[in-house]
Amino acid sequence: MTEYGESGAASSDTANVVARINSPLGMTDLRKLVSALNQSDWSLVDAGQQKQSAAHAFGDYSQLKVLAVDDNAVNREVLNEALSVLSVKAVFASSGQEAVDLAKDNVFDIVFMDCSMPGMDGYQATAAIRNNTQSSGAYIVALTAHVTGQAAEQWQSAGMDNYIAKPFTVAQLDNVLGQLDTDHTVAPPINESTIDQAMEDATLLSEEAMAMFDMVEATTGTAMKTKVFTMFCEQVDGSVAQLMDCCAQKQDSKQLKDLAHALKSMASSAGALRVRLWCEEVEFNAEQDIWPDEQARQALLEQVDLTKQAMLESVGSTDSPPPSDAAQIADA
């Protein structure tokens, strides 16, 4: 840990230094530190390492047959771009049933499995793949936006081999792909919620996600941010509208939890940090049948509009995004 303005170069003992972080620590710094500890990825806390990550010698996993499963198009696009840095051309499935069907006739070395999907979820799909498919012995990695509570550990009992919490980094994917022949698993997340405090210090767009997008663009030459941000802006209003309609009816807290989780998953992949944190709080409260009040719902609409504007500015667009279509529902 260094004070502002210090580089830490004066220290002669740097052999055991895994990351650098400035003091005093803010809530964003603490959140990064917890994520780094949970996921064994110090690039999450070391900004200097993230900026240099484009030059990092990642492994070449072009020989692996990879299946990636997620029902959200934004999530699939982010994962596809990140895997391309590792020379992986994955086969993608948009549902649990599609994944099982593909696994029946193909031998995959590794499966990246979204856990929360409509219909057959990732846990059920994993059980079906393990039961009687050509890929029954595949290394299955849970992709989950559940970072707290019982659901955060459900991947283990479902027969999965590892997990990566959304949002992920290329370094995490590289770490998992490089461990296929080991019994290593990432430590489960801490079951504590600091969402309210984190919101106060959060940026609109996740610094970690922006660093990954920049690194992927520098490595592959693709306009990743433009593609991901465009897809997010096109899809987020529909997701928000469903959530607002559920809040207006105020009948099914499980549906509220599921909708908040789905939006959180997309926001995590797209780097929409404040939207993600809002969803985490709503998802957490929904378990106790606590519903977001009108002020909270309006706050989401404002954050969505600000996020879309920030995304456009990030890719150099001068267009103004339309206000959220869900505004009229929130006012109802």
RATAWO-V168389 format. One record per pair of residues at least 12 apart in sequence whose ideal C-beta (glycine too) atoms are under 8 Angstrom apart, sorted by the first residue. I is the first residue (numbers start at 1). J is the second residue. D is the distance in Angstrom with one decimal. If there is no record, write none. Layout:
# RATAWO-V168389
i=I j=J d=D
i=I j=J d=D
This chain:
# RATAWO-V168389
i=1 j=20 d=7.8
i=1 j=21 d=5.7
i=1 j=22 d=7.4
i=1 j=23 d=5.1
i=2 j=20 d=6.3
i=2 j=21 d=7.7
i=2 j=22 d=5.8
i=2 j=23 d=7.0
i=3 j=22 d=7.2
i=3 j=23 d=6.0
i=4 j=22 d=5.8
i=4 j=23 d=7.8
i=8 j=20 d=5.8
i=18 j=42 d=4.7
i=18 j=46 d=7.8
i=19 j=36 d=6.9
i=19 j=42 d=4.0
i=19 j=43 d=7.8
i=19 j=45 d=4.9
i=19 j=46 d=3.7
i=19 j=49 d=6.8
i=20 j=46 d=5.5
i=20 j=47 d=8.0
i=20 j=48 d=6.1
i=21 j=33 d=6.9
i=21 j=45 d=5.5
i=21 j=46 d=7.2
i=26 j=201 d=5.2
i=27 j=194 d=7.1
i=27 j=197 d=5.0
i=27 j=198 d=5.2
i=27 j=200 d=6.5
i=27 j=201 d=3.9
i=27 j=202 d=7.9
i=28 j=198 d=7.2
i=28 j=201 d=4.8
i=28 j=202 d=6.6
i=28 j=203 d=7.5
i=28 j=207 d=7.9
i=29 j=45 d=7.6
i=30 j=194 d=7.4
i=31 j=194 d=6.9
i=31 j=198 d=5.2
i=32 j=44 d=5.4
i=32 j=45 d=4.5
i=32 j=208 d=7.3
i=33 j=45 d=5.4
i=34 j=190 d=6.1
i=35 j=165 d=7.5
i=37 j=187 d=7.5
i=38 j=165 d=7.1
i=38 j=186 d=7.2
i=38 j=187 d=5.9
i=38 j=188 d=7.4
i=38 j=189 d=4.6
i=38 j=190 d=6.5
i=39 j=164 d=7.3
i=39 j=165 d=6.2
i=39 j=172 d=6.1
i=39 j=186 d=5.6
i=39 j=187 d=8.0
i=40 j=175 d=7.1
i=40 j=186 d=5.8
i=40 j=187 d=7.0
i=41 j=169 d=6.2
i=41 j=171 d=5.5
i=41 j=172 d=5.1
i=41 j=175 d=6.8
i=43 j=169 d=6.0
i=43 j=171 d=4.8
i=44 j=169 d=6.7
i=44 j=208 d=5.8
i=47 j=207 d=7.3
i=47 j=211 d=7.6
i=50 j=208 d=7.1
i=50 j=211 d=4.0
i=50 j=212 d=7.8
i=50 j=215 d=7.5
i=51 j=211 d=6.7
i=53 j=170 d=7.1
i=53 j=171 d=6.8
i=53 j=211 d=7.0
i=53 j=212 d=7.9
i=53 j=215 d=4.7
i=54 j=214 d=7.5
i=54 j=215 d=4.5
i=54 j=218 d=4.1
i=54 j=219 d=5.6
i=56 j=171 d=7.4
i=58 j=85 d=6.1
i=58 j=86 d=5.5
i=58 j=170 d=6.7
i=58 j=171 d=7.9
i=58 j=174 d=4.8
i=59 j=86 d=6.4
i=59 j=174 d=5.7
i=59 j=177 d=6.4
i=59 j=178 d=5.5
i=60 j=86 d=7.2
i=60 j=87 d=4.8
i=61 j=86 d=5.0
i=61 j=87 d=5.9
i=61 j=88 d=5.1
i=61 j=177 d=4.9
i=62 j=87 d=4.0
i=62 j=88 d=6.8
i=62 j=89 d=7.4
i=64 j=88 d=6.4
i=64 j=109 d=4.6
i=64 j=110 d=6.1
i=64 j=177 d=6.9
i=64 j=180 d=7.9
i=65 j=91 d=7.6
i=65 j=106 d=7.1
i=65 j=107 d=6.6
i=65 j=108 d=4.9
i=65 j=109 d=5.1
i=65 j=110 d=7.9
i=66 j=83 d=6.9
i=66 j=88 d=5.3
i=66 j=89 d=7.8
i=66 j=90 d=4.1
i=66 j=91 d=7.0
i=66 j=108 d=6.6
i=66 j=109 d=6.8
i=66 j=110 d=5.3
i=66 j=111 d=7.6
i=66 j=112 d=7.1
i=67 j=90 d=6.7
i=67 j=91 d=5.2
i=67 j=92 d=7.8
i=67 j=93 d=6.5
i=67 j=99 d=6.4
i=67 j=102 d=6.1
i=67 j=103 d=6.8
i=67 j=106 d=7.6
i=67 j=108 d=4.4
i=67 j=110 d=7.5
i=67 j=111 d=4.6
i=67 j=112 d=7.3
i=67 j=135 d=7.2
i=67 j=138 d=7.5
i=68 j=80 d=7.3
i=68 j=83 d=7.2
i=68 j=90 d=4.4
i=68 j=91 d=7.2
i=68 j=92 d=5.2
i=68 j=93 d=7.3
i=68 j=111 d=7.6
i=68 j=112 d=4.5
i=69 j=92 d=7.5
i=69 j=93 d=4.6
i=69 j=94 d=7.8
i=69 j=95 d=7.7
i=69 j=96 d=6.8
i=69 j=98 d=7.7
i=69 j=99 d=4.3
i=69 j=111 d=6.8
i=69 j=112 d=6.7
i=69 j=113 d=5.0
i=69 j=114 d=5.6
i=69 j=117 d=7.6
i=69 j=122 d=6.8
i=69 j=125 d=6.8
i=70 j=92 d=7.7
i=70 j=94 d=7.2
i=70 j=112 d=8.0
i=70 j=114 d=4.0
i=70 j=117 d=7.5
i=70 j=143 d=6.7
i=71 j=94 d=5.5
i=71 j=95 d=5.9
i=71 j=114 d=6.5
i=71 j=117 d=4.4
i=71 j=118 d=6.5
i=72 j=114 d=7.7
i=72 j=235 d=7.9
i=72 j=262 d=7.2
i=72 j=265 d=6.1
i=72 j=266 d=5.1
i=72 j=269 d=7.4
i=73 j=94 d=7.8
i=73 j=231 d=5.9
i=73 j=235 d=6.9
i=74 j=228 d=6.3
i=74 j=231 d=4.8
i=74 j=232 d=5.3
i=74 j=235 d=6.3
i=74 j=266 d=4.9
i=74 j=269 d=5.4
i=74 j=270 d=5.4
i=75 j=114 d=6.8
i=75 j=143 d=7.7
i=75 j=166 d=7.6
i=75 j=265 d=6.2
i=75 j=266 d=6.3
i=75 j=269 d=4.4
i=76 j=92 d=5.4
i=76 j=94 d=7.2
i=77 j=227 d=6.0
i=77 j=228 d=5.7
i=77 j=231 d=6.0
i=78 j=224 d=7.9
i=78 j=228 d=5.7
i=78 j=269 d=4.3
i=78 j=270 d=7.1
i=79 j=112 d=6.6
i=79 j=143 d=7.6
i=79 j=269 d=7.6
i=80 j=92 d=6.9
i=81 j=216 d=5.1
i=81 j=220 d=7.1
i=81 j=222 d=6.3
i=81 j=224 d=4.7
i=81 j=227 d=7.6
i=81 j=228 d=7.5
i=82 j=168 d=7.3
i=82 j=169 d=7.8
i=82 j=170 d=5.1
i=82 j=173 d=5.8
i=82 j=212 d=6.9
i=82 j=216 d=6.2
i=83 j=173 d=6.5
i=84 j=216 d=7.4
i=84 j=220 d=5.4
i=84 j=222 d=7.5
i=85 j=170 d=5.1
i=85 j=215 d=7.4
i=85 j=216 d=5.6
i=85 j=219 d=5.0
i=85 j=220 d=6.2
i=86 j=170 d=7.0
i=86 j=173 d=6.2
i=86 j=174 d=5.9
i=86 j=177 d=6.4
i=88 j=177 d=7.5
i=90 j=112 d=7.5
i=91 j=106 d=7.4
i=91 j=108 d=7.5
i=95 j=117 d=6.2
i=95 j=118 d=7.8
i=95 j=119 d=6.1
i=95 j=120 d=6.7
i=96 j=117 d=5.4
i=96 j=119 d=6.3
i=96 j=120 d=3.2
i=96 j=121 d=5.9
i=96 j=122 d=6.3
i=96 j=124 d=6.0
i=96 j=125 d=3.4
i=96 j=128 d=7.7
i=97 j=119 d=6.5
i=97 j=120 d=5.0
i=97 j=125 d=7.4
i=99 j=111 d=7.2
i=99 j=113 d=7.2
i=99 j=125 d=5.1
i=99 j=129 d=7.0
i=100 j=120 d=7.2
i=100 j=125 d=5.6
i=100 j=128 d=4.5
i=100 j=129 d=5.9
i=100 j=133 d=6.8
i=103 j=128 d=8.0
i=103 j=129 d=4.6
i=103 j=133 d=4.1
i=103 j=134 d=6.4
i=103 j=135 d=4.0
i=103 j=136 d=7.9
i=103 j=138 d=7.3
i=104 j=132 d=8.0
i=104 j=133 d=4.7
i=104 j=134 d=6.3
i=105 j=134 d=6.2
i=106 j=134 d=5.9
i=106 j=135 d=6.5
i=107 j=134 d=4.8
i=107 j=135 d=5.8
i=107 j=138 d=7.9
i=108 j=135 d=4.4
i=108 j=138 d=4.8
i=109 j=138 d=6.4
i=109 j=139 d=6.7
i=109 j=180 d=6.9
i=110 j=138 d=6.1
i=110 j=139 d=4.6
i=110 j=140 d=7.5
i=110 j=141 d=6.6
i=110 j=176 d=7.9
i=110 j=177 d=6.9
i=110 j=180 d=6.4
i=111 j=126 d=7.9
i=111 j=129 d=6.9
i=111 j=135 d=6.8
i=111 j=138 d=5.0
i=111 j=139 d=7.3
i=111 j=140 d=4.6
i=111 j=141 d=6.9
i=112 j=141 d=5.2
i=112 j=143 d=5.5
i=112 j=164 d=7.8
i=113 j=125 d=6.4
i=113 j=126 d=6.0
i=113 j=140 d=5.6
i=113 j=141 d=6.7
i=113 j=142 d=5.8
i=113 j=143 d=6.3
i=113 j=160 d=6.8
i=114 j=143 d=5.0
i=114 j=144 d=7.6
i=114 j=265 d=7.4
i=115 j=142 d=5.4
i=115 j=143 d=6.9
i=115 j=144 d=4.6
i=115 j=146 d=6.9
i=115 j=151 d=7.8
i=115 j=154 d=7.3
i=115 j=155 d=6.6
i=116 j=144 d=7.4
i=116 j=145 d=7.3
i=116 j=146 d=7.6
i=116 j=258 d=7.2
i=116 j=261 d=5.4
i=116 j=262 d=6.8
i=116 j=265 d=6.7
i=122 j=142 d=6.6
i=122 j=143 d=7.8
i=122 j=158 d=7.6
i=123 j=154 d=6.4
i=123 j=155 d=7.6
i=123 j=158 d=4.0
i=126 j=140 d=5.5
i=126 j=158 d=5.2
i=126 j=159 d=5.4
i=126 j=160 d=5.7
i=127 j=158 d=6.8
i=127 j=159 d=6.3
i=130 j=159 d=5.2
i=139 j=161 d=5.0
i=139 j=162 d=7.3
i=139 j=180 d=5.1
i=140 j=159 d=7.2
i=140 j=160 d=4.6
i=140 j=161 d=5.5
i=140 j=162 d=7.9
i=141 j=160 d=6.7
i=141 j=161 d=6.6
i=141 j=162 d=4.7
i=141 j=163 d=6.5
i=141 j=164 d=6.0
i=141 j=176 d=5.7
i=142 j=155 d=3.6
i=142 j=158 d=7.6
i=142 j=160 d=4.7
i=142 j=162 d=7.2
i=142 j=163 d=3.9
i=142 j=164 d=7.3
i=143 j=163 d=7.6
i=143 j=164 d=5.8
i=143 j=166 d=6.3
i=143 j=168 d=7.4
i=144 j=163 d=5.9
i=144 j=164 d=7.7
i=144 j=165 d=6.1
i=144 j=166 d=6.7
i=145 j=165 d=7.2
i=145 j=166 d=4.5
i=145 j=261 d=6.3
i=145 j=264 d=5.0
i=145 j=265 d=4.4
i=145 j=268 d=5.4
i=145 j=276 d=7.9
i=146 j=165 d=7.9
i=146 j=261 d=7.5
i=147 j=165 d=5.6
i=147 j=189 d=4.9
i=147 j=280 d=7.4
i=148 j=189 d=6.6
i=148 j=190 d=7.8
i=148 j=191 d=5.4
i=148 j=192 d=7.0
i=148 j=193 d=5.6
i=148 j=284 d=6.9
i=149 j=191 d=6.5
i=149 j=284 d=7.6
i=149 j=287 d=7.2
i=152 j=188 d=6.1
i=152 j=189 d=5.2
i=152 j=191 d=7.1
i=153 j=188 d=5.2
i=156 j=185 d=7.9
i=156 j=188 d=8.0
i=161 j=185 d=7.1
i=162 j=176 d=5.8
i=162 j=179 d=7.6
i=162 j=184 d=7.8
i=162 j=185 d=5.3
i=162 j=186 d=6.3
i=163 j=185 d=7.7
i=163 j=186 d=6.2
i=164 j=176 d=6.4
i=164 j=186 d=7.4
i=165 j=189 d=6.5
i=166 j=265 d=6.0
i=166 j=268 d=4.0
i=166 j=269 d=6.1
i=167 j=206 d=6.3
i=167 j=208 d=6.5
i=167 j=209 d=5.3
i=167 j=212 d=7.9
i=167 j=268 d=4.4
i=167 j=269 d=6.1
i=167 j=271 d=6.7
i=167 j=276 d=7.9
i=169 j=208 d=6.6
i=169 j=212 d=5.2
i=170 j=212 d=6.0
i=170 j=215 d=6.5
i=170 j=216 d=6.8
i=193 j=280 d=7.6
i=193 j=281 d=7.9
i=193 j=284 d=5.7
i=195 j=277 d=5.6
i=195 j=280 d=5.0
i=195 j=281 d=4.5
i=195 j=284 d=6.8
i=196 j=281 d=6.9
i=198 j=277 d=5.7
i=199 j=274 d=6.8
i=199 j=277 d=5.0
i=199 j=278 d=7.3
i=199 j=281 d=7.6
i=202 j=273 d=5.1
i=202 j=274 d=5.2
i=202 j=277 d=5.7
i=203 j=273 d=5.9
i=203 j=274 d=7.7
i=204 j=272 d=7.5
i=204 j=273 d=6.6
i=204 j=274 d=5.6
i=204 j=303 d=7.5
i=204 j=306 d=5.7
i=204 j=307 d=5.3
i=204 j=310 d=4.5
i=205 j=271 d=5.1
i=205 j=272 d=6.9
i=205 j=273 d=6.2
i=205 j=307 d=7.1
i=205 j=310 d=5.5
i=205 j=311 d=7.1
i=205 j=314 d=6.7
i=206 j=271 d=4.2
i=206 j=272 d=7.6
i=206 j=273 d=4.2
i=206 j=276 d=7.7
i=208 j=271 d=7.8
i=209 j=269 d=7.9
i=209 j=270 d=7.3
i=209 j=271 d=2.9
i=209 j=273 d=7.7
i=210 j=225 d=7.8
i=210 j=271 d=6.0
i=210 j=314 d=7.5
i=213 j=225 d=4.7
i=213 j=228 d=7.0
i=213 j=271 d=7.0
i=223 j=315 d=7.8
i=225 j=311 d=7.8
i=225 j=314 d=6.2
i=225 j=315 d=5.4
i=226 j=315 d=4.8
i=228 j=269 d=7.4
i=228 j=270 d=5.5
i=228 j=271 d=7.8
i=229 j=270 d=6.8
i=229 j=311 d=3.9
i=229 j=312 d=7.4
i=229 j=314 d=6.9
i=229 j=315 d=6.0
i=231 j=270 d=7.7
i=232 j=266 d=6.7
i=232 j=267 d=7.8
i=232 j=270 d=4.0
i=232 j=272 d=6.7
i=232 j=308 d=7.8
i=232 j=311 d=6.8
i=233 j=308 d=5.0
i=233 j=311 d=6.4
i=233 j=312 d=7.7
i=233 j=321 d=6.0
i=235 j=266 d=6.9
i=236 j=263 d=7.5
i=236 j=266 d=7.0
i=236 j=267 d=7.8
i=236 j=272 d=7.7
i=236 j=275 d=7.6
i=236 j=304 d=5.9
i=236 j=307 d=8.0
i=236 j=308 d=7.3
i=236 j=324 d=7.8
i=237 j=304 d=7.6
i=237 j=324 d=5.4
i=237 j=325 d=4.4
i=237 j=326 d=6.2
i=238 j=325 d=7.7
i=239 j=259 d=7.3
i=239 j=262 d=6.4
i=239 j=263 d=4.7
i=239 j=266 d=6.6
i=240 j=263 d=6.8
i=240 j=300 d=6.7
i=240 j=301 d=7.1
i=240 j=304 d=5.9
i=240 j=324 d=5.8
i=240 j=325 d=7.8
i=240 j=326 d=4.2
i=241 j=324 d=7.9
i=241 j=325 d=5.7
i=241 j=326 d=4.1
i=241 j=329 d=6.0
i=242 j=259 d=5.6
i=243 j=256 d=7.4
i=243 j=259 d=4.5
i=243 j=260 d=6.5
i=243 j=263 d=6.2
i=243 j=300 d=7.8
i=243 j=326 d=7.5
i=244 j=297 d=6.3
i=244 j=326 d=4.5
i=244 j=329 d=4.1
i=244 j=330 d=5.0
i=245 j=329 d=5.5
i=246 j=259 d=5.6
i=247 j=291 d=6.3
i=247 j=292 d=6.1
i=247 j=297 d=5.9
i=247 j=330 d=7.8
i=248 j=329 d=6.0
i=248 j=330 d=7.9
i=248 j=332 d=5.3
i=250 j=291 d=5.7
i=253 j=286 d=4.9
i=253 j=287 d=7.8
i=253 j=289 d=4.7
i=253 j=291 d=7.3
i=254 j=286 d=7.5
i=256 j=282 d=6.9
i=256 j=286 d=4.6
i=256 j=291 d=6.8
i=257 j=282 d=7.9
i=257 j=283 d=5.3
i=257 j=286 d=3.8
i=257 j=287 d=6.5
i=260 j=279 d=4.6
i=260 j=280 d=8.0
i=260 j=282 d=4.3
i=260 j=283 d=4.2
i=260 j=286 d=6.5
i=261 j=279 d=7.1
i=261 j=283 d=5.3
i=263 j=275 d=7.1
i=263 j=279 d=5.0
i=264 j=276 d=5.3
i=264 j=279 d=3.5
i=264 j=280 d=6.0
i=264 j=283 d=6.4
i=267 j=279 d=6.4
i=270 j=311 d=7.8
i=272 j=307 d=4.8
i=272 j=311 d=7.9
i=274 j=303 d=4.6
i=274 j=306 d=7.6
i=274 j=307 d=6.6
i=275 j=300 d=7.1
i=275 j=303 d=5.5
i=275 j=304 d=6.0
i=275 j=307 d=5.7
i=278 j=296 d=7.8
i=278 j=299 d=6.8
i=278 j=300 d=5.2
i=278 j=303 d=6.2
i=282 j=296 d=7.6
i=294 j=330 d=7.4
i=297 j=330 d=4.7
i=298 j=330 d=6.1
i=301 j=323 d=7.8
i=301 j=324 d=4.9
i=301 j=326 d=6.3
i=301 j=327 d=5.5
i=301 j=330 d=5.8
i=304 j=324 d=5.1
i=305 j=321 d=6.9
i=305 j=323 d=5.7
i=305 j=324 d=5.8
i=308 j=321 d=3.9
i=309 j=321 d=5.9
